[in-house]
């Protein structure tokens, strides 16, 4: 699935298991834990499979259950 050239540089996108990855959805934020994503070994750009993006959408729309919620601090900069 990974192993292709990054679209932003000459690096190679490699699979990496990350502890937490946050996704912005039109209904809010979703955090996936212990997920394999693609990361460019040169510039660090992140790549997500269709399976991951569909899971984020399903969780955000309520089609798939989630395990827990967490509070996120919000503030304005003066």
Backbone bond lengths (Angstrom), bond angles and torsions (degrees), N, CA, C in turn:
res aa  C-N    CA-C-N  psi(-1)  N-CA   C-N-CA  omega(-1)  CA-C   N-CA-C  phi
1 X - - - 1.439 - - 1.531 111.02 -
2 X 1.306 118.22 -40.80 1.458 121.30 177.29 1.520 108.36 -106.74
3 X 1.322 117.46 -178.35 1.455 120.94 -178.35 1.521 111.78 109.62
4 X 1.320 117.94 9.42 1.464 121.72 179.48 1.523 110.17 -99.34
5 X 1.317 116.23 167.49 1.460 121.30 -178.84 1.525 110.23 -74.43
6 X 1.314 115.81 139.81 1.464 123.04 176.74 1.524 109.65 -62.35
7 X 1.321 116.92 143.65 1.460 120.25 179.67 1.525 112.28 -78.83
8 X 1.336 118.68 -10.03 1.455 122.43 -177.91 1.529 114.37 -105.36
9 X 1.323 117.43 -18.48 1.473 120.38 -178.14 1.534 108.92 -152.40
10 X 1.310 116.91 -164.19 1.469 120.55 -179.13 1.530 112.55 -96.57
11 X 1.327 116.57 6.18 1.464 120.67 -179.66 1.516 112.56 -71.25
12 X 1.323 115.47 172.34 1.459 123.16 178.98 1.530 108.70 -111.60
13 X 1.327 116.26 134.76 1.460 121.70 178.07 1.525 108.34 -81.51
14 X 1.319 114.91 120.74 1.461 120.58 -176.65 1.531 110.09 -119.48
15 X 1.333 117.41 148.76 1.465 119.53 178.10 1.526 110.65 -71.02
16 X 1.326 114.90 141.50 1.464 119.91 176.75 1.519 108.75 -146.10
17 X 1.317 115.86 132.92 1.454 121.29 175.90 1.527 107.58 -83.08
18 X 1.337 116.80 119.42 1.463 120.85 179.70 1.525 109.41 -110.29
19 X 1.316 115.11 147.23 1.465 121.37 -178.04 1.525 111.68 -67.77
20 X 1.341 117.00 -44.59 1.465 122.08 -179.90 1.517 109.09 -146.49
21 X 1.323 115.53 138.02 1.469 121.32 176.46 1.523 107.59 -136.99
22 X 1.338 116.45 124.77 1.464 121.95 -178.80 1.526 110.03 -94.89
23 X 1.322 115.54 139.97 1.464 122.71 179.10 1.515 108.83 -126.01
24 X 1.327 117.19 137.88 1.460 122.36 175.12 1.511 107.90 -93.46
25 X 1.318 116.51 126.79 1.464 123.16 176.10 1.516 107.04 -122.73
26 X 1.309 117.80 157.36 1.467 119.23 -178.05 1.525 112.51 -60.34
27 X 1.325 117.71 -20.18 1.465 120.63 177.86 1.529 112.83 -94.70
28 X 1.323 118.53 -3.75 1.457 121.78 179.73 1.512 111.53 143.84
29 X 1.313 116.20 -156.33 1.455 122.02 -179.15 1.522 110.70 -106.61
30 X 1.325 114.98 145.25 1.462 122.77 175.60 1.524 107.02 -126.60
31 X 1.317 116.83 134.96 1.463 121.20 176.24 1.525 107.76 -114.46
32 X 1.331 116.18 125.18 1.459 121.48 173.45 1.518 108.02 -102.38
33 X 1.309 116.32 139.19 1.457 121.21 179.48 1.518 110.52 -112.06
34 X 1.333 114.83 146.23 1.466 122.49 177.16 1.529 110.77 52.31
35 X 1.333 114.95 61.23 1.464 121.35 -176.12 1.530 109.66 -124.08
36 X 1.328 116.42 146.30 1.464 121.49 178.15 1.524 108.36 -94.14
37 X 1.344 115.17 122.85 1.458 121.80 176.98 1.527 108.14 -125.37
38 X 1.317 116.60 170.24 1.453 121.01 175.09 1.514 109.89 -96.36
39 X 1.327 117.13 134.05 1.457 121.98 177.97 1.527 108.41 -132.45
40 X 1.341 115.39 129.66 1.464 120.02 178.21 1.523 109.41 -65.85
41 X 1.324 116.39 131.58 1.467 120.33 -178.57 1.524 113.13 -75.82
42 X 1.333 118.00 -7.04 1.463 120.51 179.02 1.535 112.00 -106.35
43 X 1.328 117.35 -53.22 1.474 119.74 -174.31 1.522 113.84 -104.93
44 X 1.330 118.06 -12.78 1.454 120.97 177.65 1.520 115.63 85.04
45 X 1.328 118.45 5.66 1.465 120.43 177.46 1.519 109.59 -58.04
46 X 1.327 114.99 143.78 1.464 120.61 -176.39 1.522 110.32 -104.41
47 X 1.321 115.82 141.45 1.460 123.39 -179.49 1.521 108.70 -128.40
48 X 1.340 115.70 140.03 1.454 121.02 -177.28 1.516 110.26 -124.24
49 X 1.313 115.89 138.50 1.466 120.87 177.99 1.524 109.12 -73.31
50 X 1.320 115.69 160.83 1.462 121.08 176.58 1.526 110.02 -61.01
51 X 1.322 117.27 -35.84 1.466 121.43 179.26 1.532 110.78 -59.14
52 X 1.321 117.19 -44.23 1.459 121.58 179.46 1.528 110.18 -65.66
53 X 1.320 117.39 -46.01 1.465 120.76 -178.61 1.525 111.92 -64.81
54 X 1.325 117.49 -36.76 1.466 120.46 176.25 1.532 110.38 -66.83
55 X 1.325 117.09 -39.12 1.466 120.75 178.33 1.526 110.48 -63.37
56 X 1.325 117.10 -42.63 1.469 120.91 177.55 1.529 109.88 -59.65
57 X 1.312 117.08 -46.44 1.463 121.22 179.24 1.530 110.90 -61.68
58 X 1.317 117.09 -45.18 1.464 121.05 -179.16 1.528 111.74 -62.73
59 X 1.318 117.57 -40.42 1.463 121.22 177.91 1.526 109.90 -67.04
60 X 1.328 117.17 -44.72 1.463 121.63 -177.68 1.525 112.69 -64.65
61 X 1.319 117.26 -32.20 1.469 120.63 -178.18 1.528 113.34 -94.18
62 X 1.329 116.84 -1.92 1.452 120.53 177.52 1.519 114.73 88.51
63 X 1.322 117.61 2.61 1.468 120.52 179.32 1.527 111.86 -73.33
64 X 1.315 116.69 -23.21 1.463 122.25 179.88 1.533 107.04 -128.45
65 X 1.328 118.34 134.43 1.469 119.67 -177.74 1.531 112.28 -72.64
66 X 1.317 114.75 155.37 1.464 120.36 174.92 1.525 108.65 -113.81
67 X 1.342 116.08 164.65 1.457 120.91 -173.83 1.520 113.48 -86.31
68 X 1.340 117.02 -38.22 1.462 120.16 -177.45 1.530 109.36 -163.40
69 X 1.310 116.16 170.22 1.462 121.47 173.58 1.524 107.99 -120.08
70 X 1.333 115.40 155.15 1.467 121.64 177.53 1.515 108.35 -132.73
71 X 1.315 116.23 149.48 1.459 120.87 176.69 1.521 109.96 -81.91
72 X 1.334 115.24 144.19 1.456 121.17 177.84 1.517 108.02 -122.12
73 X 1.327 118.76 122.57 1.465 120.42 177.97 1.538 111.12 -65.13
74 X 1.325 115.54 141.18 1.462 122.14 178.85 1.527 108.00 -129.82
75 X 1.343 116.74 135.81 1.466 120.00 179.62 1.520 109.73 -151.85
76 X 1.334 115.98 157.64 1.467 123.15 172.04 1.526 107.90 -99.31
77 X 1.324 116.54 142.32 1.453 120.35 173.87 1.527 108.70 -86.36
78 X 1.302 116.83 134.64 1.481 121.08 -177.96 1.518 110.78 -74.73
